[in-house]
Amino acid sequence: MNNPDHPELAEAFNKDFERTTWHDETLWFVRQKRDKAVYPVSEFQDLRTLASEIKDHTLSNLDNYLIEFEQNAIKNGVRVHWAADAVEHNQIVMEIIKNSCNVEGRNPRLVKSKSMLTEECHLNGFLEKNNIDVVDTDLGERIVQFRNEPPSHIVLPAIHLKKEDVGETFHEHLGTTKGEKDPQILTEAARQHLRGKFVAADVALTGVNFAIAETGSFVVCTNEGNADLGVNLAKVHIACMGIEKIIPDLHHLSVYTRLLARSATGQPVTTYTSHFTKPVEGKEMHIVIVDNGRTQQLGREDFRSSLKCIRCGACMNTCPVYRRSGGHSYDFTVPGPIGAILSPNMDLHKHKSLPFASTLCGSCSDVCPVKIDIHVQLYKWRQIVGQANELPAAKKWGMKGMAKVLSMPKVYDLSGKLARGALRILPHGLTHNQSMNPWAKARELPDAPKQSFKEWYEENRK
């Protein structure tokens, strides 16, 4: 039995009309915040161009910058590990924990800051199976962890949930009053719950927003300070990063910090922008550098620029399809337009529907802070899906039939005339039958014209 694809999962999400509408409006509000934060910065478009060019240069010299980063990190006293894929990444993290934690009679305790890479590698489940206690400390991540759900957005992991949903979840797991939905009360309950987890943790794990080759240091950007709290209290800090997180020099960093928060949430800068260079005396710092399909994407000329992504989520907030289909409908760690480019690289058959989850309106490309041509890449993936014979049969043969009609002018003219006549004669219930004509679910078919444009032009050309 095949897993449900994007259209099926999106249809299920849309059955809750109120939630879908709320989800759409909430994300559009975030998009508007982005615009208000961007417009006062007169050089914003220049920053986008510069950020894109720095990433282009870095990706073209990625091997050299990765080696430079490793050498400088080792000089700083950091232990560097390399992982080819998710399996190797998870194994390395587990070995670090078991070798660094001298615990008897209990499981090692790990507190995690938000990390889309570890979500991509399904680290939590792996560690739990190996008797390691894992606690996500980002509030949104903790909520979805309680619910045993993946994040639905890379910046706003629980954006698909309302405060009533969170209240029920916290009542079940934290013992808050049933029916409590006051965000301040619920947040305070989470703070009290997580404080004990921070104090008791043996290991803290963070992601990496930017890794600087020149210094061997890395930067973590958060709004809650949970990464800093975990790292400063635990004996061991593990930072996990994809190979594309590298930037060449420290002075390049400010270009991205000015773009990231404005694009993500409409803030001038994230509340915490934390720099890590070397371990505190008596503590350990590890960096796990991960490929997991990135080299393969780098080798795809049409798609290599997708590795510029700084995970701001702006393309999701603006996308009319994502906003009304929900992040879980993409069935991939990174949803939305950028996820629809990254996912076929990992598994074309499984994610063949995602390049079609787009209107190709180009809004995603317009807001991307590093100028990834997202809508162009989605169009190119569609071509690859067709060439790989992965199109659904109805679409495949429908397109073949349309190609034949469009290549034969007389057949095209006759088809148009028959269709216009049928629309005028056939009953409305037949032409708007939702099972036969899915467009009718969301559109009204206009009255058929009496003649085609070609016929009108022939009459009026003089």
PyMOL commands that set and color helices and strands:
alter all, ss='L'
color gray80, all
select helices_A, chain A and resi 6-14+17-38+44-60+62-75+86-100+116-120+123-129+139-146+163-174+183-200+226-233+243-245+250-265+294-298+304-308+314-318+320-325+327-330+336-346+354-356+363-367+374-387+393-406+409-425+428-431+438-441+453-460
alter helices_A, ss='H'
color red, helices_A
select strands_A, chain A and resi 79-83+109-112+133-136+203-206+210-212+217-222+236-242+246-247+272-276+284-290
alter strands_A, ss='S'
color yellow, strands_A
deselect
rebuild
show_as cartoon
